[in-house]
Amino acid sequence: MSADRSVDVDATAAEAGRGAAVGTRSPAAGGAPAPSRPRRFHPAWTVGAVAFLALVGAAGFRAAPGVLMVPLQEEFGWSTTVLSAAVSINLVLFGLTAPFAAALMERFGIRAVTATALVLIGAGSALTVLVNQAWQILLTWGLLIGLGTGSMALVFAATIANTWFVKSRGLVIGILTAGSAAGQLVFLPFIALLAQDPGWRQASLLIAAGALAVVPLVLKFLKNSPADAGVLPYGETAPAAGTLMDTPAPETGPRRNAAVRALQVLRRASRVRTFWALVAGFAICGATTNGLIGTHFIPSAHDHGMPETTAAGLLAVVGIFDIVGTIASGWLTDRFNPRILLAVYYQFRGFGLLALPLLLGAEVQPSMIVFVVIYGLDWVATVPPTAAICRETFGADGSVVFGWVFAAHQLGAAAAALGAGAIRDATGQYTYAWFGAAAMCTIAAVISATIRKQRNIGQQATEGAAA
């Protein structure tokens, strides 16, 4: 081949690469040609915005148990242990549904699973107004809302980020995770006010309305994948002509059963030490957030003479700083070692829990404000680095692995919610629960700091098969 001919071929390949980079598709390859101009606003951000609103709508129930526990006790005479059991069932299902939900999103699409989850949350909250027996609160708070919230929340955030984003993935997970905190912030003060006057039933209807209001937006704007919008994930550049894509080709055969997929991923992940380290740390994370503070902070403050609306306001402030802390954690995760970040987050949380029994009182003191700010910044700041380690270690399985890790988060939360309620009934106070949680945070910090960096497990398996 002559030099001139070589130059012509190279120029043609370069031009083809530029066309691919802006989304041009050849009719011969299937599909209509895409516009030659690059999009100024990537549709991934629209999907992210709708996902944020969905998380806000689904988060209403997170604010409910702590606020509604005392009114339900006063009306029906149920013990703290009974109501804690309802919360525990919710948290267990929340956790165990998560890995299967991640696989269901791969099987049926993000949009369908998310809309169904929001309907379940709305139905469970609305039906709560009809309860008059203890088993019924276990059904609504526990079964229906547990299945609905388990199909979304943090696994949903990780799936959106991993599917739609290559660039700024940690930041996006932080923003979406903050959506749950924003939901708590939006709903909590209103739930507390409604629970006092006119009553807890109206508060339950507010939660149902918040979840159902987002369903039309999900159905209209939440695309399942970048391919549905005819684009690449945000931050990914199309390869030049003649090169191979790094991302796997879409499946053309029968789709895999979601349950089988989730269990296969669990089997592979369970052979990796990093998985168990993340499971242990995240179980403690759930115990010290949703399980203890989220469920029992308001009843504990009430024991010390603090009005429920005041305690609810403090949790709302936690929600404000949770948004700031989680987004900041996502930004930090894109730049620093996620293992060190986890260790720092857990240890600071332990310091706060250790001091909490000394801070509770009938009135809000400046020291309590300091606790609320620090705990808010740290509330779910653990999510972006944990999701990043899952993606780094397990590659394409990362979202489903994170689902299993999140299951441990909720199992830890369920155990703490039930255990703290039993401690309160047995001793008349929550002090031992706070101290025990502080000790567990130190354990989580040590475990996180010692997680070893590993190559992508999926890549290792592929290389081993090729050899």
C-alpha positions as CSV (number, residue, x, y, z in Angstrom):
1,M,0.0,0.0,0.0
2,S,1.3,3.4,-0.9
3,A,1.9,6.2,1.6
4,D,-0.8,8.4,0.0
5,R,-3.3,5.5,0.2
6,S,-2.5,4.9,3.9
7,V,-3.1,8.6,4.6
8,D,-6.5,8.5,2.9
9,V,-7.6,5.4,4.9
10,D,-6.4,7.0,8.2
11,A,-8.3,10.2,7.4
12,T,-11.4,8.2,6.7
13,A,-11.2,6.2,9.9
14,A,-10.6,9.4,11.9
15,E,-13.7,11.0,10.3
16,A,-15.8,7.9,11.1
17,G,-14.6,8.1,14.7
18,R,-15.7,11.7,14.9
19,G,-19.1,10.8,13.6
20,A,-19.5,8.0,16.2
21,A,-18.5,10.4,19.0
22,V,-21.5,12.6,18.2
23,G,-23.9,9.7,18.0
24,T,-24.1,9.2,14.2
25,R,-25.5,5.8,13.3
26,S,-25.2,4.1,9.9
27,P,-28.4,2.9,8.3
28,A,-26.6,-0.3,7.4
29,A,-25.9,-1.0,11.1
30,G,-29.6,-0.7,11.9
31,G,-31.7,2.3,13.1
32,A,-32.1,5.8,11.7
33,P,-29.2,8.1,11.6
34,A,-28.8,10.3,14.7
35,P,-28.3,14.0,14.5
36,S,-24.8,15.0,13.7
37,R,-24.7,17.6,16.4
38,P,-23.8,16.6,19.9
39,R,-26.4,17.1,22.6
40,R,-25.8,20.1,24.8
41,F,-27.9,18.6,27.6
42,H,-27.4,14.9,28.1
43,P,-30.6,13.0,28.9
44,A,-28.9,11.3,31.8
45,W,-29.4,14.4,33.8
46,T,-33.2,14.3,33.1
47,V,-33.2,10.6,34.3
48,G,-31.2,11.6,37.3
49,A,-33.7,14.4,38.2
50,V,-36.7,12.1,38.0
51,A,-34.8,9.5,40.0
52,F,-34.2,12.1,42.6
53,L,-37.9,13.0,42.8
54,A,-38.8,9.3,43.0
55,L,-36.4,8.8,45.9
56,V,-38.0,11.9,47.6
57,G,-41.4,10.4,47.2
58,A,-40.4,7.0,48.5
59,A,-38.6,8.4,51.5
60,G,-41.8,9.7,53.2
61,F,-42.2,6.5,55.3
62,R,-38.6,6.8,56.6
63,A,-39.8,9.8,58.7
64,A,-43.0,8.1,59.9
65,P,-42.2,5.4,62.4
66,G,-40.5,7.6,64.9
67,V,-43.2,10.3,64.7
68,L,-46.2,7.9,64.7
69,M,-45.0,5.5,67.3
70,V,-46.2,7.5,70.3
71,P,-49.7,8.3,68.8
72,L,-50.2,4.7,67.9
73,Q,-49.2,3.6,71.4
74,E,-51.6,6.1,73.0
75,E,-54.6,5.0,70.8
76,F,-54.1,1.2,70.7
77,G,-51.9,0.6,73.8
78,W,-49.3,-1.4,71.7
79,S,-45.9,-1.8,73.3
80,T,-42.7,-0.3,71.9
81,T,-41.6,-3.8,71.0
82,V,-44.7,-4.5,68.9
83,L,-44.2,-1.3,66.8
84,S,-40.5,-1.9,66.6
85,A,-41.3,-5.4,65.2
86,A,-43.3,-3.8,62.4
87,V,-40.4,-1.5,61.6
88,S,-38.0,-4.5,61.7
89,I,-40.2,-6.5,59.2
90,N,-40.1,-3.4,57.0
91,L,-36.3,-3.1,57.2
92,V,-35.7,-6.9,56.6
93,L,-37.9,-6.9,53.5
94,F,-36.4,-3.5,52.5
95,G,-33.0,-5.2,52.6
96,L,-33.8,-8.6,51.2
97,T,-35.7,-7.2,48.3
98,A,-32.9,-4.9,47.2
99,P,-30.6,-7.3,45.4
100,F,-33.5,-8.9,43.6
101,A,-34.8,-5.4,42.7
102,A,-31.5,-4.6,41.1
103,A,-31.8,-7.8,39.0
104,L,-35.4,-7.0,38.2
105,M,-34.4,-3.6,36.9
106,E,-32.0,-5.4,34.6
107,R,-34.8,-7.8,33.5
108,F,-37.9,-5.6,33.3
109,G,-36.4,-2.1,33.2
110,I,-35.9,0.6,35.7
111,R,-39.1,2.4,34.9
112,A,-41.5,-0.5,35.5
113,V,-39.9,-1.6,38.8
114,T,-39.7,1.9,40.2
115,A,-43.4,2.7,39.3
116,T,-44.5,-0.6,41.0
117,A,-42.4,0.2,44.1
118,L,-44.0,3.6,44.5
119,V,-47.5,2.2,44.1
120,L,-46.7,-0.4,46.9
121,I,-45.5,2.3,49.2
122,G,-48.6,4.4,48.5
123,A,-50.9,1.5,49.1
124,G,-49.2,0.5,52.3
125,S,-49.3,4.0,53.7
126,A,-53.0,4.6,52.7
127,L,-54.2,1.2,54.1
128,T,-52.5,2.0,57.5
129,V,-55.4,4.4,58.3
130,L,-57.7,1.3,58.5
131,V,-55.7,-0.7,61.1
132,N,-57.0,-1.6,64.5
133,Q,-55.1,-4.8,65.3
134,A,-51.3,-5.3,65.8
135,W,-51.0,-7.8,63.0
136,Q,-52.4,-5.2,60.5
137,I,-49.7,-2.7,61.2
138,L,-47.2,-5.6,60.6
139,L,-48.9,-6.1,57.2
140,T,-48.9,-2.4,56.1
141,W,-45.8,-1.0,57.7
142,G,-43.9,-4.3,57.3
143,L,-44.9,-6.2,54.2
144,L,-46.3,-3.7,51.7
145,I,-44.0,-0.7,52.4
146,G,-41.0,-3.0,53.0
147,L,-41.4,-4.5,49.5
148,G,-41.9,-1.1,48.0
149,T,-39.0,0.7,49.6
150,G,-36.7,-2.3,49.1
151,S,-37.2,-2.0,45.4
152,M,-35.8,1.5,45.4
153,A,-33.7,3.6,47.7
154,L,-29.9,3.1,47.6
155,V,-29.9,0.2,45.1
156,F,-32.0,2.3,42.8
157,A,-29.5,5.1,43.1
158,A,-26.6,2.8,42.4
159,T,-28.3,1.3,39.4
160,I,-29.1,4.7,37.9
161,A,-25.6,5.9,38.4
162,N,-23.9,2.8,37.0
163,T,-26.3,2.6,34.0
164,W,-26.4,6.2,32.9
165,F,-23.1,7.7,34.0
166,V,-19.4,7.0,33.5
167,K,-18.1,10.4,34.5
168,S,-19.0,11.8,37.9
169,R,-20.5,8.5,39.0
170,G,-19.7,9.0,42.7
171,L,-21.1,12.5,42.7
172,V,-24.4,11.2,41.1
173,I,-24.7,8.4,43.7
174,G,-24.2,11.1,46.4
175,I,-26.9,13.3,44.9
176,L,-29.4,10.5,44.5
177,T,-28.8,9.1,47.9
178,A,-29.4,12.6,49.2
179,G,-32.9,12.3,47.7
180,S,-33.8,10.0,50.5
181,A,-32.6,12.6,53.0
182,A,-34.6,15.3,51.1
183,G,-37.7,13.1,51.4
184,Q,-37.2,12.9,55.2
185,L,-36.6,16.7,55.2
186,V,-39.8,17.4,53.2
187,F,-42.2,15.1,55.0
188,L,-41.0,14.9,58.6
189,P,-42.2,18.3,59.9
190,F,-45.6,17.9,58.2
191,I,-45.9,14.4,59.5
192,A,-45.1,15.6,63.0
193,L,-47.7,18.4,62.8
194,L,-50.4,16.2,61.3
195,A,-49.8,13.5,63.9
196,Q,-50.7,16.0,66.6
197,D,-53.6,17.6,64.9
198,P,-55.7,16.3,63.2
199,G,-54.1,12.9,63.8
200,W,-51.7,10.2,62.6
201,R,-54.1,8.9,59.9
202,Q,-53.8,12.1,58.0
203,A,-50.1,11.9,58.3
204,S,-50.2,8.4,56.7
205,L,-52.3,9.7,53.8
206,L,-49.7,12.4,53.2
207,I,-47.0,9.7,52.8
208,A,-49.2,7.8,50.4
209,A,-49.8,11.0,48.3
210,G,-46.1,11.8,48.2
211,A,-45.3,8.4,46.8
212,L,-48.1,8.2,44.2
213,A,-47.5,11.8,42.9
214,V,-44.2,10.8,41.4
215,V,-45.5,7.8,39.4
216,P,-46.6,9.8,36.3
217,L,-43.2,11.4,36.1
218,V,-41.5,8.0,36.3
219,L,-43.6,6.5,33.6
220,K,-43.0,9.5,31.2
221,F,-39.4,10.5,31.8
222,L,-37.5,7.6,33.4
223,K,-35.8,5.8,30.5
224,N,-34.4,2.3,31.2
225,S,-31.0,2.8,29.5
226,P,-29.0,5.2,27.4
227,A,-29.8,3.0,24.4
228,D,-33.5,3.8,24.8
229,A,-32.6,7.5,24.3
230,G,-30.1,6.8,21.5
231,V,-27.1,8.0,23.4
232,L,-24.1,6.7,25.2
233,P,-23.8,7.0,29.0
234,Y,-22.8,10.4,30.2
235,G,-19.0,10.7,30.0
236,E,-18.4,7.8,27.7
237,T,-16.9,8.5,24.3
238,A,-17.7,6.4,21.3
239,P,-14.7,4.3,19.9
240,A,-13.1,5.2,16.7
241,A,-14.0,3.0,13.7
242,G,-12.3,-0.4,13.8
243,T,-11.9,-0.5,17.5
244,L,-13.9,-2.6,20.0
245,M,-16.2,-1.3,22.7
246,D,-15.1,-1.8,26.3
247,T,-18.7,-2.1,27.4
248,P,-20.5,-5.4,26.9
249,A,-22.8,-5.8,24.0
250,P,-26.5,-5.9,24.7
251,E,-28.0,-9.3,25.2
252,T,-29.9,-10.7,22.2
253,G,-30.9,-14.1,23.7
254,P,-33.5,-14.9,26.3
255,R,-33.2,-12.6,29.4
256,R,-32.0,-14.2,32.6
257,N,-34.3,-14.9,35.5
258,A,-33.9,-12.0,37.9
259,A,-33.8,-14.2,41.0
260,V,-31.3,-16.6,39.5
261,R,-29.1,-13.6,38.4
262,A,-29.2,-12.2,42.0
263,L,-28.3,-15.5,43.6
264,Q,-25.5,-16.2,41.0
265,V,-24.0,-12.8,41.8
266,L,-24.2,-13.5,45.6
267,R,-22.4,-16.9,45.1
268,R,-19.6,-15.2,43.2
269,A,-19.3,-12.3,45.6
270,S,-19.4,-14.5,48.7
271,R,-16.0,-15.9,47.7
272,V,-14.4,-12.5,48.0
273,R,-13.2,-11.1,51.3
274,T,-14.0,-7.5,50.3
275,F,-17.7,-8.5,50.0
276,W,-17.9,-9.7,53.7
277,A,-16.0,-6.6,54.9
278,L,-18.6,-4.4,53.1
279,V,-21.4,-6.5,54.5
280,A,-20.2,-6.1,58.1
281,G,-19.6,-2.4,57.8
282,F,-22.9,-1.7,56.1
283,A,-24.9,-3.8,58.7
284,I,-23.4,-1.5,61.4
285,C,-24.2,1.5,59.2
286,G,-27.9,0.5,59.0
287,A,-28.0,-0.3,62.8
288,T,-26.8,3.2,63.7
289,T,-29.0,5.1,61.2
290,N,-32.4,3.7,60.2
291,G,-32.4,1.2,63.1
292,L,-31.6,3.4,66.0
293,I,-31.7,7.2,65.2
294,G,-34.4,6.9,62.5
295,T,-36.7,4.7,64.6
296,H,-36.0,5.6,68.2
297,F,-34.5,9.1,68.4
298,I,-38.0,10.8,68.8
299,P,-39.3,8.3,71.4
300,S,-36.0,8.6,73.3
301,A,-36.2,12.4,73.2
302,H,-39.8,12.2,74.4
303,D,-38.6,10.1,77.3
304,H,-36.4,13.1,78.3
305,G,-39.3,15.5,78.1
306,M,-38.7,16.9,74.7
307,P,-41.8,17.6,72.6
308,E,-42.2,15.3,69.6
309,T,-42.4,18.2,67.2
310,T,-39.1,19.5,68.5
311,A,-37.4,16.1,68.2
312,A,-38.9,15.8,64.7
313,G,-37.4,19.2,63.8
314,L,-34.0,18.0,64.9
315,L,-34.3,15.0,62.6
316,A,-35.3,17.3,59.8
317,V,-32.1,19.2,60.4
318,V,-30.2,15.9,60.2
319,G,-31.9,15.5,56.8
320,I,-30.6,19.0,55.7
321,F,-27.0,18.2,56.5
322,D,-27.4,14.7,55.2
323,I,-27.9,16.2,51.8
324,V,-24.8,18.3,52.1
325,G,-22.7,15.4,53.5
326,T,-23.8,12.8,51.0
327,I,-23.1,15.0,48.0
328,A,-19.8,16.0,49.4
329,S,-19.0,12.3,50.1
330,G,-19.8,11.6,46.4
331,W,-17.4,14.3,45.3
332,L,-14.7,13.0,47.7
333,T,-15.2,9.4,46.5
334,D,-14.3,10.5,43.0
335,R,-11.0,11.8,44.3
336,F,-9.9,9.8,47.4
337,N,-9.5,6.3,48.6
338,P,-13.1,5.1,49.5
339,R,-11.7,2.8,52.2
340,I,-10.2,5.6,54.2
341,L,-13.4,7.7,53.8
342,L,-15.5,4.8,55.2
343,A,-13.2,4.5,58.2
344,V,-13.4,8.2,59.0
345,Y,-17.2,8.3,58.6
346,Y,-17.8,5.3,60.9
347,Q,-15.5,6.5,63.6
348,F,-17.0,10.0,63.7
349,R,-20.5,8.5,64.0
350,G,-19.3,6.4,66.9
351,F,-18.1,9.5,68.7
352,G,-21.6,11.1,68.2
353,L,-23.5,8.1,69.6
354,L,-21.2,7.9,72.6
355,A,-22.1,11.5,73.5
356,L,-25.8,11.3,72.7
357,P,-27.1,10.1,76.1
358,L,-25.5,13.1,77.7
359,L,-27.1,15.5,75.2
360,L,-30.7,14.5,75.4
361,G,-33.0,16.7,77.5
362,A,-36.3,18.6,77.7
363,E,-34.8,21.6,75.8
364,V,-32.4,21.8,72.9
365,Q,-29.0,22.8,73.9
366,P,-26.1,24.0,71.6
367,S,-24.3,20.7,72.1
368,M,-27.4,18.9,70.6
369,I,-27.2,21.2,67.6
370,V,-23.6,20.2,67.1
371,F,-24.5,16.5,67.3
372,V,-27.3,16.9,64.8
373,V,-25.1,18.7,62.3
374,I,-22.2,16.2,62.6
375,Y,-24.6,13.2,62.5
376,G,-26.4,14.7,59.5
377,L,-23.2,15.1,57.5
378,D,-22.3,11.5,58.3
379,W,-25.8,9.9,58.0
380,V,-25.4,8.1,54.6
381,A,-22.1,9.5,53.6
382,T,-21.0,5.9,53.6
383,V,-23.1,5.1,50.5
384,P,-20.9,6.6,47.7
385,P,-17.6,5.0,48.8
386,T,-19.4,1.6,49.5
387,A,-21.0,1.6,46.0
388,A,-17.6,2.7,44.5
389,I,-15.8,-0.3,46.1
390,C,-18.6,-2.6,44.8
391,R,-18.2,-1.3,41.3
392,E,-14.4,-1.3,41.5
393,T,-14.2,-4.9,42.7
394,F,-17.1,-6.6,41.0
395,G,-17.5,-4.6,37.7
396,A,-20.7,-5.2,35.9
397,D,-22.1,-7.1,38.9
398,G,-21.5,-4.1,41.1
399,S,-25.1,-2.9,41.3
400,V,-26.4,-6.3,42.3
401,V,-23.6,-6.8,44.7
402,F,-24.4,-3.5,46.2
403,G,-28.0,-4.8,46.6
404,W,-26.7,-7.6,48.7
405,V,-24.5,-5.3,50.7
406,F,-27.5,-3.0,51.2
407,A,-29.5,-6.1,52.4
408,A,-27.0,-6.4,55.2
409,H,-27.6,-2.7,55.9
410,Q,-31.3,-3.2,56.4
411,L,-30.8,-6.5,58.4
412,G,-28.6,-4.5,60.8
413,A,-31.2,-1.8,61.0
414,A,-33.9,-4.3,61.7
415,A,-32.0,-5.9,64.5
416,A,-31.2,-2.6,66.0
417,A,-34.8,-1.3,65.8
418,L,-36.1,-4.4,67.5
419,G,-33.3,-4.7,70.0
420,A,-33.5,-1.0,71.0
421,G,-37.2,-1.3,71.5
422,A,-36.7,-4.4,73.8
423,I,-34.0,-2.5,75.7
424,R,-36.3,0.4,76.2
425,D,-39.1,-1.9,77.5
426,A,-36.7,-3.8,79.8
427,T,-34.7,-0.9,81.3
428,G,-37.0,2.1,80.7
429,Q,-34.3,4.0,78.7
430,Y,-32.2,3.7,75.5
431,T,-28.7,4.4,77.0
432,Y,-27.3,0.9,76.5
433,A,-28.5,0.9,72.9
434,W,-26.6,4.2,72.2
435,F,-23.4,2.9,73.8
436,G,-23.5,-0.4,72.1
437,A,-23.9,1.3,68.7
438,A,-20.9,3.5,69.4
439,A,-18.8,0.5,70.0
440,M,-20.0,-1.1,66.7
441,C,-19.0,2.0,64.8
442,T,-15.4,1.6,65.9
443,I,-15.5,-2.0,64.7
444,A,-16.8,-0.9,61.3
445,A,-14.1,1.8,61.0
446,V,-11.3,-0.8,61.6
447,I,-12.9,-3.3,59.1
448,S,-13.2,-0.6,56.4
449,A,-9.6,0.7,56.8
450,T,-8.3,-2.9,56.3
451,I,-10.2,-3.6,53.0
452,R,-7.7,-4.5,50.4
453,K,-7.9,-3.1,46.9
454,Q,-8.6,-5.8,44.4
455,R,-8.8,-6.0,40.6
456,N,-12.2,-6.4,38.9
457,I,-13.4,-9.9,39.8
458,G,-15.4,-10.2,36.6
459,Q,-12.3,-9.3,34.6
460,Q,-10.2,-11.8,36.5
461,A,-12.8,-14.5,35.6
462,T,-12.7,-13.6,32.0
463,E,-8.9,-13.6,31.8
464,G,-8.8,-17.0,33.6
465,A,-11.3,-18.5,31.1
466,A,-9.3,-17.1,28.2
467,A,-6.0,-18.6,29.6
